[in-house]
Amino acid sequence: MKRLVQIAALGLGIVVVAFKPIDDGIKTLDIKPEASKIEWVGEKITGSHNGLIALKGGTLQVDGNKIIGGSFEVDMNSMTVEDIQGEYGAKLLGHLKSNDFFAVSDFGTAKFKIEKVESNKSGEYNTMIHGQLSIKGQTHPISFPANVQMNDGKLAAYGEIEVDRTKYDIHYGSASFFDNLGDKAISDSFKLKVSLGAKI
């Protein structure tokens, strides 16, 4: 009899878990690659270069009109150079994908994971996002301001991420690691301009 009571209690526990109410306030939105854009900008003494990287996908967790978590991945193999074309553009792209920079053949995916989100009431950005950025097999914390708009189950977010490439073992052309580079020095930081579109 005792054994039957234990089995019945176990069965009841399963039923209770299965019908546990879900918090309707928190929703998961799929980030849509076709509605998103990531632009990179790198600077050097004599100028700058820019291009695009394709979003692979990701999700965002929202509570009401606020992001509370999420992550997304980008395809490093999709990197392009937009400011110069032809032979010189192809040469630059090949160099960026090489081991001197992003070692794309070994590290084809980069990822950002949100850890904390705060309201930002100053300036043009309404949100401050904190998380972990993984590039070239290494992960470091990073924070950046963003402008987030939520309407009718659709979300649009824009942020500019300043990345110190030397933290990810990308030292080529860095005056912090090499002397006498002159006008061949490349900035230790590059910028990612990230626009994300997501919906339920």
C-alpha positions in Angstrom: 0.0 0.0 0.0 2.8 2.3 0.9 4.4 1.6 -2.5 1.2 2.5 -4.3 1.0 5.8 -2.4 4.6 6.7 -3.4 3.8 6.0 -7.0 0.7 8.1 -6.9 2.6 11.0 -5.3 5.3 10.8 -8.0 2.6 10.8 -10.7 0.9 13.8 -9.1 4.3 15.6 -8.9 4.7 15.1 -12.7 1.3 16.5 -13.4 1.9 19.6 -11.2 5.2 20.3 -13.0 3.6 19.8 -16.4 0.9 22.3 -15.7 3.0 24.9 -14.0 1.9 28.4 -15.2 4.3 30.2 -17.6 5.1 33.8 -17.0 3.5 35.5 -20.0 5.5 38.7 -19.4 8.8 37.3 -20.6 9.0 36.4 -24.3 11.7 35.1 -26.6 12.1 36.8 -29.9 14.0 35.3 -32.8 16.6 37.7 -34.4 16.0 37.9 -38.1 19.2 37.9 -40.2 17.3 39.5 -43.1 16.3 42.4 -40.8 19.7 42.9 -39.2 23.0 44.4 -40.2 26.5 44.4 -38.8 29.1 46.8 -40.1 32.8 46.8 -39.0 35.0 49.9 -39.1 38.8 49.7 -38.6 41.0 52.8 -38.4 44.7 53.3 -39.1 47.0 56.4 -39.2 46.3 57.0 -42.9 42.6 56.4 -42.9 40.0 53.7 -42.3 38.3 50.7 -43.9 34.8 49.3 -43.4 32.7 46.3 -44.4 30.0 43.9 -43.4 29.6 40.7 -41.5 26.5 38.5 -41.8 24.4 37.6 -38.7 23.9 33.8 -38.4 21.0 34.1 -35.9 20.1 34.4 -32.3 17.4 35.2 -29.8 16.5 38.0 -27.4 14.5 37.6 -24.2 12.3 40.6 -23.5 10.1 41.5 -20.5 7.5 44.0 -21.7 9.5 46.6 -23.7 12.9 45.8 -22.2 15.6 43.3 -23.3 16.7 41.1 -20.3 18.9 38.6 -22.1 19.8 36.8 -25.3 22.7 36.1 -27.6 23.6 36.2 -31.3 26.3 34.7 -33.6 28.0 36.1 -36.7 29.5 34.2 -39.6 33.2 35.4 -39.9 33.5 33.7 -43.3 30.9 36.2 -44.6 33.1 39.2 -43.9 33.3 41.7 -46.8 35.3 44.9 -47.5 33.0 47.7 -48.8 35.2 50.8 -49.1 37.6 49.5 -51.8 36.9 47.0 -54.6 38.9 44.9 -57.0 42.4 43.6 -56.4 43.1 45.8 -53.4 39.8 45.0 -51.7 40.4 41.3 -52.2 43.9 41.6 -50.8 42.7 43.4 -47.7 39.9 40.9 -47.1 42.3 38.0 -47.4 44.6 39.6 -44.8 41.7 40.2 -42.4 40.7 36.6 -42.6 44.3 35.4 -42.1 46.0 34.5 -38.9 47.3 38.0 -38.6 43.8 39.1 -37.8 40.7 36.9 -37.3 42.0 33.4 -38.4 38.7 32.7 -40.0 39.6 29.2 -41.2 40.0 28.2 -37.5 37.4 30.5 -35.9 34.5 30.8 -38.2 32.0 32.1 -35.7 32.0 35.0 -33.3 29.4 35.3 -30.5 27.9 37.9 -28.1 26.0 36.8 -25.0 24.0 39.3 -22.9 24.6 39.2 -19.2 23.0 42.4 -17.9 20.8 45.2 -19.3 20.3 48.6 -17.7 18.3 51.6 -18.5 20.3 54.6 -19.9 18.5 57.9 -19.6 21.1 60.2 -21.1 21.9 60.9 -24.7 20.5 59.2 -27.8 20.7 55.7 -26.3 18.1 54.3 -23.9 19.8 51.1 -22.9 23.2 49.9 -21.6 24.1 46.3 -22.5 26.7 44.3 -20.7 27.9 40.9 -21.9 30.6 38.5 -23.1 32.1 38.8 -26.6 33.8 35.8 -28.1 36.2 36.3 -31.0 39.0 34.0 -32.2 38.3 31.5 -29.5 38.7 34.0 -26.7 36.0 35.6 -24.5 36.0 39.0 -22.7 33.4 41.2 -21.0 32.2 44.2 -23.0 29.6 47.0 -22.5 28.0 49.3 -24.9 25.1 51.7 -25.3 22.1 50.8 -27.5 18.8 52.3 -28.6 16.1 49.7 -28.3 12.5 50.1 -29.5 9.7 47.5 -29.0 6.3 47.7 -30.7 3.7 45.1 -31.5 5.9 42.1 -30.8 8.7 43.5 -33.0 12.0 44.8 -31.7 14.6 47.1 -33.4 17.9 47.7 -31.7 21.0 49.6 -32.7 24.3 49.8 -30.8 28.0 50.6 -31.5 30.5 48.2 -29.9 34.1 49.4 -29.4 36.3 46.3 -29.4 39.9 46.2 -28.2 41.3 43.7 -30.7 44.5 43.1 -28.7 42.5 41.3 -26.0 41.6 38.7 -28.7 45.3 38.1 -29.7 45.1 40.3 -32.7 48.3 42.3 -32.5 49.2 42.9 -36.2 50.2 46.6 -36.7 49.6 47.6 -33.1 51.8 50.3 -31.7 51.2 48.8 -28.3 53.2 45.8 -29.3 55.5 46.9 -32.1 57.9 49.9 -32.3 58.6 52.2 -35.3 55.4 51.4 -37.2 55.1 55.1 -38.2 52.1 55.7 -40.5 51.6 51.9 -40.8 50.2 51.6 -37.3 46.6 50.3 -37.0 44.3 51.3 -34.1 44.0 48.8 -31.3 40.2 49.2 -31.4 37.7 48.5 -34.1 34.0 49.3 -34.1 31.0 47.1 -34.8 27.8 48.9 -35.7 25.0 46.4 -34.9 21.4 46.7 -36.0 19.1 43.9 -35.0 15.6 43.2 -36.0 13.6 40.6 -34.0 10.0 39.4 -33.5 8.1 36.7 -31.7 
